[in-house]
Amino acid sequence: MKNIIFDMGNVLLNYDPDVCLKEIVENEEDRELIKRELFQGPEWIQGDLGYLTDEGRFEGVSKRIPGRLHEELRRCAVEWDMCMQPVPQAKEFCDYLKGKGCGVYVLSNASNSFYKYFPRFAPFDYFDGIVVSCDIHVIKPDIRIYQYLLEKYHLQAEECFFIDDLEKNIAGAKNAGIEGAVFRGDFWNLEGLRIE
């Protein structure tokens, strides 16, 4: 494989809403309510599609949350990325691939706040290319986002390998002709990945 494409959340950076919920919201039931309505609600997808900012997500979700929780909700909506810290061994694995001459790319479903927190992993120019869903209004596993990355960076699908933590996103890549594997915590034993 000449080019390795990484998902971002739970592959390069840990994504765990419970981190900010435990930090900001005292009551367990309130945490569950905000988790369901903010992180699992339609506004989250709209953010990833580039139609809402993090602050904009608050506006919609607040209509479904009691007023007494609006301050906590607002903080969760804008401070949630406190959880986005590098996954162990991810940077070392990327360095290894680059040392082997592989192209290293990122393909992520994310809102525009991606550009604020992603440098915690590496500078943007560390990668050979980055595609973020909010910029093109398409999210994985839609085949068009994989095709967009291939076309933008002039890549051949059969020379690429995609790593994501969700099976449905690997299936989407395969629909675009890109082989891949679900990341389960071990970069060095990814099924199907062969580096010469």
C-alpha positions as CSV (number, residue, x, y, z in Angstrom):
1,M,0.0,0.0,0.0
2,K,1.3,3.4,-1.0
3,N,-1.2,5.6,0.9
4,I,-2.7,5.2,4.4
5,I,-5.8,7.1,5.1
6,F,-6.8,7.7,8.8
7,D,-10.1,8.5,10.4
8,M,-9.5,11.1,13.1
9,G,-11.9,10.3,16.0
10,N,-10.8,7.3,18.1
11,V,-8.0,6.6,15.7
12,L,-5.7,9.6,15.9
13,L,-7.5,11.5,18.7
14,N,-9.7,10.1,21.4
15,Y,-13.3,11.1,21.1
16,D,-15.2,10.5,24.3
17,P,-18.1,13.0,25.2
18,D,-18.2,11.5,28.7
19,V,-15.0,13.4,29.5
20,C,-16.6,16.8,29.2
21,L,-19.9,15.6,30.6
22,K,-18.3,14.4,33.8
23,E,-16.2,17.6,34.0
24,I,-19.2,20.0,33.4
25,V,-22.4,18.3,34.5
26,E,-22.8,17.2,38.1
27,N,-26.0,15.1,37.9
28,E,-25.9,11.6,36.2
29,E,-29.4,12.0,34.7
30,D,-28.6,15.4,33.4
31,R,-25.4,14.0,31.8
32,E,-27.4,11.3,30.1
33,L,-29.9,13.9,28.8
34,I,-27.3,16.2,27.4
35,K,-25.3,13.3,25.9
36,R,-28.4,12.0,24.1
37,E,-29.6,15.4,22.8
38,L,-26.3,17.0,22.0
39,F,-23.9,14.2,21.0
40,Q,-26.4,11.8,19.6
41,G,-28.9,14.4,18.2
42,P,-29.4,15.7,14.7
43,E,-27.4,18.9,15.4
44,W,-24.2,16.8,15.8
45,I,-24.6,15.5,12.2
46,Q,-25.4,19.0,11.0
47,G,-22.2,20.2,12.5
48,D,-20.2,17.4,10.8
49,L,-21.9,18.4,7.5
50,G,-20.7,22.0,8.0
51,Y,-24.2,23.5,8.5
52,L,-23.8,24.3,12.2
53,T,-21.0,25.6,14.4
54,D,-20.5,24.2,17.9
55,E,-22.4,27.3,19.2
56,G,-25.1,26.8,16.6
57,R,-25.6,23.2,17.9
58,F,-26.4,24.7,21.3
59,E,-29.2,26.8,19.8
60,G,-31.1,23.8,18.5
61,V,-30.5,21.4,21.3
62,S,-31.4,24.0,24.0
63,K,-35.0,23.8,22.8
64,R,-35.1,20.2,24.0
65,I,-33.3,20.8,27.3
66,P,-34.7,22.4,30.5
67,G,-33.5,26.0,31.0
68,R,-31.8,25.1,34.3
69,L,-29.3,23.1,32.2
70,H,-28.6,25.7,29.5
71,E,-25.3,26.9,30.9
72,E,-24.0,23.3,31.2
73,L,-25.3,22.5,27.8
74,R,-23.6,25.6,26.3
75,R,-20.3,24.6,27.9
76,C,-20.5,21.1,26.6
77,A,-21.4,22.4,23.1
78,V,-18.2,24.5,22.9
79,E,-15.8,22.8,25.3
80,W,-16.5,19.1,24.3
81,D,-13.2,18.9,22.5
82,M,-11.3,18.7,25.8
83,C,-11.5,14.9,25.3
84,M,-9.6,15.1,22.0
85,Q,-6.1,13.9,23.0
86,P,-3.8,11.7,20.9
87,V,-4.5,8.0,20.8
88,P,-1.5,6.0,22.2
89,Q,1.0,4.9,19.5
90,A,-0.9,6.8,16.7
91,K,1.9,9.3,16.1
92,E,4.6,6.6,16.3
93,F,2.7,4.6,13.7
94,C,2.3,7.6,11.4
95,D,6.0,8.3,11.7
96,Y,6.7,4.7,10.8
97,L,4.6,4.8,7.7
98,K,6.2,8.1,6.6
99,G,9.6,6.5,7.2
100,K,8.5,3.7,4.8
101,G,7.6,6.3,2.1
102,C,3.9,6.0,2.5
103,G,1.5,8.9,1.9
104,V,-0.4,9.7,5.1
105,Y,-3.9,11.2,4.9
106,V,-6.8,12.1,7.1
107,L,-10.5,11.7,6.2
108,S,-12.7,12.8,9.1
109,N,-16.4,13.5,9.8
110,A,-16.0,16.7,11.9
111,S,-17.3,20.2,12.4
112,N,-15.2,23.3,11.8
113,S,-13.8,23.0,15.3
114,F,-11.5,20.3,13.9
115,Y,-9.1,23.1,12.9
116,K,-8.9,24.2,16.5
117,Y,-8.1,20.9,18.2
118,F,-6.5,18.7,15.5
119,P,-3.0,20.3,15.9
120,R,-2.9,18.5,19.3
121,F,-2.0,15.5,17.2
122,A,0.3,17.0,14.6
123,P,0.7,20.1,12.5
124,F,-1.6,20.1,9.4
125,D,1.3,20.0,7.1
126,Y,2.6,16.8,8.7
127,F,0.0,15.0,6.5
128,D,0.0,14.7,2.7
129,G,-3.7,15.6,2.7
130,I,-6.7,16.2,4.9
131,V,-10.4,16.1,4.0
132,V,-12.9,17.2,6.7
133,S,-16.6,16.6,6.1
134,C,-17.7,20.1,7.2
135,D,-15.8,21.6,4.3
136,I,-17.5,19.6,1.6
137,H,-20.9,18.9,3.2
138,V,-20.6,15.1,2.8
139,I,-20.0,12.6,5.6
140,K,-18.8,9.0,5.7
141,P,-19.9,6.5,4.8
142,D,-21.2,8.4,1.7
143,I,-19.1,7.2,-1.2
144,R,-18.7,10.7,-2.4
145,I,-16.4,11.7,0.4
146,Y,-13.9,8.9,-0.4
147,Q,-14.1,9.8,-4.1
148,Y,-13.4,13.4,-3.2
149,L,-10.2,12.6,-1.3
150,L,-9.0,10.3,-4.2
151,E,-9.7,13.0,-6.8
152,K,-8.3,16.0,-4.7
153,Y,-5.0,14.2,-4.1
154,H,-4.8,12.2,-7.3
155,L,-4.7,8.9,-5.6
156,Q,-5.5,5.4,-7.0
157,A,-8.1,3.6,-4.8
158,E,-6.2,0.3,-5.1
159,E,-3.1,1.9,-3.7
160,C,-4.9,3.2,-0.6
161,F,-5.8,1.6,2.8
162,F,-8.3,3.2,5.2
163,I,-8.3,2.9,9.0
164,D,-11.5,3.8,10.9
165,D,-13.1,2.8,14.2
166,L,-16.5,2.1,12.6
167,E,-17.3,-0.8,10.4
168,K,-19.8,1.2,8.3
169,N,-17.1,3.6,7.3
170,I,-14.8,0.8,6.2
171,A,-17.7,-0.5,4.1
172,G,-18.1,2.9,2.6
173,A,-14.4,3.0,1.6
174,K,-14.7,-0.5,0.1
175,N,-17.6,0.8,-2.0
176,A,-15.1,3.4,-3.4
177,G,-12.6,0.6,-4.1
178,I,-10.4,1.3,-1.0
179,E,-9.4,-1.5,1.2
180,G,-9.5,-0.9,4.9
181,A,-9.6,-2.3,8.5
182,V,-11.5,-1.4,11.7
183,F,-9.2,0.0,14.3
184,R,-9.5,-1.8,17.6
185,G,-6.6,-0.3,19.5
186,D,-3.6,-2.0,17.8
187,F,-2.0,-0.2,14.8
188,W,0.6,-2.9,14.3
189,N,-1.7,-5.7,13.6
190,L,-4.3,-4.2,11.3
191,E,-6.0,-6.9,9.3
192,G,-5.1,-6.7,5.6
193,L,-2.5,-4.0,5.9
194,R,0.9,-4.8,4.3
195,I,3.7,-2.3,4.3
196,E,6.8,-3.3,2.3
